[in-house]
Amino acid sequence: MNRKMENHFLCVEVSDRGAELMRIVRKDTGAEILWNGDPTFWDYRSPILFPNVGSTWQKKMKINGKEYQTRQHGFAREKEFTCVEECVEKLRYQLVSDEETGKYYPFEFVLWITYELQEKQIIVTWEVENRSGKVMSFTIGGHPGFRFEKEGEQKEDYELYFPENTELTATAVDLVNGTGKPDQKYPVKLTDHTLALSDQLFDVDTLVFDDAQIKEAWLRKKATGQLYTGVRCIDEFYSFGIWSLPKGPYVCLEPWAGRCDDEGFCEDISKKPGINQAKPGEYWKKQYAILIG
């Protein structure tokens, strides 16, 4: 089931499945901002990545001495959430751990996802409550995809704009395993805070930026310099991903609290760089904003 919220500027739809954003529509132009899930390219729109972002080494995760099989990007995006608050400008969802989630992730938890409209932005809040009697380690990420405004537009019609960055350093990703290569970092050259978009930019798969380098990232019209849509990290995020498939008329701007495993990582998840932890009974919280220009 999809639920709606709206204000004077935007109309937004969210699905109970995965608490996933399904539509963002500008009221003044009728423009659809969010990717439409066309399976020709990518059949998601804005999945929640939990309890693991990206791939784990050999599709396994070690927790307290025991190995668990993992799925890429975790299981939350496939689960039915319960809508616990539904207002004109706000939707709040809840996922409670159960026997099935325990097969992949041995913690009792509650995951809340909240979307709230504030003029021309959507505030996204993630909250994790640890209901286990042991420290809970996890990563969590956003994966919103943004379609190009007009049919026929290509990546070359847009550019990436980073208002707070003059240079960036990316971490290489193994194209087979989808794991990070922290010993293979490379500079990403910006010109006046901008990076040109092209299909070739994603020959490396996902652009991964660690160490909380990115605070804000925009898709901007190349011809006019108009800010189209973007993401702002309200809290600090360890990693930020930028991704698209070849010829795909969209780009994903992804704030991540943690990321994929590094190549060869076999230690307990608690030792993973960028990991988040919640003590028994503790709440963990992060926020970011989707911005409409």
BAMAR-909151 format. One line per field, with one value per residue (C-alpha): residue in one letter; x, y, z. Coordinates in Angstrom, 3 decimals. Layout:
REM BAMAR-909151
kolke c(A_...)
xx c(X_...)
yy c(Y_...)
zz c(Z_...)
This chain:
REM BAMAR-909151
kolke c(M_N_R_K_M_E_N_H_F_L_C_V_E_V_S_D_R_G_A_E_L_M_R_I_V_R_K_D_T_G_A_E_I_L_W_N_G_D_P_T_F_W_D_Y_R_S_P_I_L_F_P_N_V_G_S_T_W_Q_K_K_M_K_I_N_G_K_E_Y_Q_T_R_Q_H_G_F_A_R_E_K_E_F_T_C_V_E_E_C_V_E_K_L_R_Y_Q_L_V_S_D_E_E_T_G_K_Y_Y_P_F_E_F_V_L_W_I_T_Y_E_L_Q_E_K_Q_I_I_V_T_W_E_V_E_N_R_S_G_K_V_M_S_F_T_I_G_G_H_P_G_F_R_F_E_K_E_G_E_Q_K_E_D_Y_E_L_Y_F_P_E_N_T_E_L_T_A_T_A_V_D_L_V_N_G_T_G_K_P_D_Q_K_Y_P_V_K_L_T_D_H_T_L_A_L_S_D_Q_L_F_D_V_D_T_L_V_F_D_D_A_Q_I_K_E_A_W_L_R_K_K_A_T_G_Q_L_Y_T_G_V_R_C_I_D_E_F_Y_S_F_G_I_W_S_L_P_K_G_P_Y_V_C_L_E_P_W_A_G_R_C_D_D_E_G_F_C_E_D_I_S_K_K_P_G_I_N_Q_A_K_P_G_E_Y_W_K_K_Q_Y_A_I_L_I_G)
xx c(0.000_1.173_0.453_0.567_1.712_1.793_2.270_2.062_5.154_5.340_3.266_5.033_4.104_5.656_5.110_4.525_6.887_10.355_9.081_10.332_9.754_7.813_7.073_8.124_6.090_6.492_3.081_4.084_5.319_4.008_7.568_8.328_11.610_12.081_13.108_10.092_11.432_11.597_13.037_14.847_17.403_16.677_13.467_13.828_13.264_14.641_15.265_16.334_19.589_19.670_21.293_24.068_24.864_26.116_27.916_29.623_32.767_31.738_28.127_28.732_28.689_30.391_28.582_29.783_31.740_28.982_28.615_25.347_24.415_23.650_21.777_23.117_21.821_20.186_16.578_14.687_13.883_11.877_9.948_6.461_6.635_3.795_2.730_2.466_1.836_0.094_-0.362_-0.746_2.976_4.458_4.653_6.336_7.017_8.130_9.837_10.126_12.559_11.047_12.027_12.765_15.096_16.852_18.068_20.172_20.761_20.678_19.371_15.997_15.421_12.929_13.705_11.756_11.741_10.160_9.479_8.471_7.840_9.341_8.585_10.698_12.565_11.865_13.485_14.346_14.942_16.270_15.974_17.184_16.262_18.322_16.015_18.713_20.822_24.034_25.663_24.126_26.335_24.898_25.158_22.242_21.930_19.681_19.539_17.256_17.305_16.497_15.194_16.085_13.439_12.622_12.299_15.322_17.712_20.990_23.652_25.629_22.786_23.524_26.458_27.112_27.532_29.190_28.848_31.218_33.897_36.778_38.260_37.226_38.900_37.057_37.569_37.783_35.173_35.809_33.586_33.039_32.484_31.153_33.550_35.760_39.481_40.682_44.281_43.153_41.901_41.910_41.316_38.116_38.831_36.209_36.016_34.330_32.732_31.323_31.845_30.661_28.209_28.581_28.076_31.859_31.933_30.302_32.691_34.038_30.529_29.668_31.590_32.284_33.440_34.489_35.487_32.419_33.721_30.327_27.851_25.685_25.391_23.143_22.114_22.406_21.358_24.557_23.255_21.668_23.288_19.821_19.816_17.470_17.486_19.952_20.753_22.015_23.460_21.959_24.103_27.555_27.575_30.688_30.212_28.369_27.678_26.826_25.591_23.740_23.555_24.722_22.183_19.992_18.173_18.694_21.388_21.355_22.724_23.232_24.027_25.402_26.088_28.704_29.196_30.098_32.803_36.377_37.865_38.925_37.204_36.601_36.480_33.492_31.136_31.944_35.480_34.271_35.271_32.304_30.171_27.366_26.629_23.735_24.007_21.152_18.087_19.769_18.325_20.449_19.374_20.471_18.854_19.306_17.227_16.123_16.217_14.172_15.619)
yy c(0.000_3.499_6.435_10.140_13.317_16.792_20.497_23.572_22.546_18.760_15.583_12.467_8.771_6.077_2.310_0.129_-2.356_-1.352_2.072_3.108_6.503_5.908_9.370_12.980_15.367_19.127_20.778_23.835_21.907_18.377_17.101_13.641_13.931_10.387_7.518_5.478_1.953_0.990_-2.569_-2.019_-0.166_-0.480_-1.714_0.155_3.852_4.696_1.543_1.505_-0.429_-2.256_-3.968_-3.944_-1.450_-3.040_-6.369_-8.305_-10.347_-13.769_-12.836_-13.540_-11.457_-12.555_-11.562_-12.661_-15.562_-16.903_-16.435_-15.340_-15.304_-11.836_-10.290_-7.292_-4.169_-6.222_-7.311_-4.153_-3.123_-6.354_-6.241_-4.912_-1.968_-0.767_2.846_4.142_7.820_9.278_13.046_15.543_16.336_13.341_9.544_7.314_3.599_0.805_-2.545_-4.920_-7.830_-11.304_-14.940_-14.456_-11.471_-13.410_-15.939_-13.216_-10.828_-12.095_-8.993_-7.832_-4.328_-1.747_0.310_3.528_5.429_8.891_11.227_14.815_17.638_21.046_23.354_22.060_19.384_15.965_15.252_11.556_10.192_6.753_5.499_2.157_0.814_-2.071_-4.426_-7.072_-7.725_-7.159_-4.407_-4.218_-3.398_-2.365_-0.169_1.676_3.719_5.615_4.919_7.571_7.636_10.870_10.820_13.476_16.149_15.743_12.682_12.263_14.017_12.243_12.333_14.842_17.353_17.425_17.834_17.011_20.027_19.796_23.239_22.405_20.489_21.602_18.121_14.558_11.193_8.015_4.446_1.841_-0.942_-4.488_-4.926_-8.653_-8.815_-5.296_-4.839_-1.879_-1.551_0.921_0.644_1.876_5.405_7.883_11.633_12.912_16.291_19.000_22.212_25.014_22.419_20.468_17.074_16.369_13.490_10.734_6.993_6.594_8.111_4.895_2.475_2.032_0.963_3.165_6.287_5.741_8.615_7.710_9.713_11.986_13.978_14.930_17.117_18.093_16.951_18.214_17.311_20.578_21.510_21.908_24.487_26.846_26.024_25.444_23.281_20.394_18.049_17.019_15.474_17.190_15.212_16.760_14.460_13.166_10.164_8.002_7.306_8.699_6.789_8.031_5.471_4.850_2.112_2.708_4.720_4.988_8.360_8.768_9.178_7.918_10.160_7.874_8.889_5.886_5.365_2.728_0.878_-2.432_-4.659_-4.162_-6.903_-9.818_-8.534_-11.581_-10.064_-9.518_-6.853_-4.729_-4.238_-2.909_0.668_3.027_0.611_1.937_0.519_0.727_-0.536_-2.584_-0.346_2.472_4.530_5.475_8.234_9.888_12.374_13.608_15.788_15.402_18.856_20.150_23.145)
zz c(0.000_-0.863_1.441_0.598_2.245_0.754_1.303_-0.943_-2.909_-3.074_-3.178_-1.897_-1.872_0.321_0.184_3.242_1.599_2.671_3.815_0.385_-1.182_-4.406_-5.819_-5.329_-7.473_-7.794_-7.639_-9.665_-12.713_-12.177_-12.605_-11.219_-9.320_-8.034_-10.294_-11.436_-10.875_-14.559_-14.386_-17.685_-15.599_-11.875_-10.252_-6.960_-6.296_-2.866_-0.809_2.842_3.259_6.619_8.527_5.938_3.209_0.003_-0.114_2.655_2.002_0.620_1.467_5.150_8.307_11.525_14.726_18.166_16.706_14.444_10.684_9.059_5.390_4.055_1.177_-0.683_1.056_3.809_4.267_5.295_1.714_1.246_4.533_5.208_7.581_9.801_9.401_12.979_12.192_9.148_8.921_6.093_6.042_7.879_7.626_10.208_9.732_12.023_11.466_14.435_14.373_14.189_13.787_10.086_10.551_13.309_10.738_9.126_11.999_15.624_17.361_18.619_17.333_16.151_13.054_12.490_9.201_9.210_6.286_6.992_4.531_5.250_2.326_-0.619_1.275_2.753_6.108_6.386_9.895_10.769_14.343_15.656_19.091_20.426_22.337_22.744_25.796_23.848_21.810_18.333_15.329_11.963_8.911_7.345_4.188_1.829_-1.910_-3.475_-7.267_-9.095_-12.655_-15.173_-15.565_-19.257_-21.446_-23.660_-21.301_-20.662_-17.983_-20.035_-19.556_-15.816_-13.482_-9.848_-7.586_-4.169_-2.519_0.350_-1.572_-3.776_-4.080_-3.279_-2.800_-3.809_-2.611_-5.371_-5.538_-6.749_-9.807_-9.128_-5.369_-4.791_-1.890_-1.094_-1.797_0.844_-0.370_-3.797_-3.318_-6.177_-6.520_-8.111_-9.644_-9.200_-11.202_-9.262_-6.965_-9.937_-11.556_-15.098_-15.471_-18.056_-18.327_-18.255_-14.768_-13.518_-15.202_-11.661_-10.544_-7.563_-6.625_-2.917_-0.721_2.829_5.907_5.915_2.948_1.543_3.383_0.401_-3.219_-6.020_-9.521_-11.436_-14.965_-16.947_-19.423_-16.896_-13.562_-12.077_-8.953_-9.738_-6.741_-4.071_-0.709_2.435_5.347_8.480_10.610_9.756_7.419_7.182_3.469_0.469_-2.743_-6.235_-8.754_-11.999_-14.610_-18.208_-20.220_-17.132_-17.078_-13.348_-10.685_-7.091_-4.334_-1.341_2.249_4.105_7.797_7.009_3.729_2.063_3.502_2.440_0.290_2.502_5.651_7.885_11.351_13.591_12.274_15.327_13.911_10.576_9.652_9.824_11.850_14.057_17.485_19.930_23.492_25.035_25.346_23.444_20.582_17.574_15.173_11.915_9.529_6.002_3.696_0.084_-1.491_-4.409_-6.262)
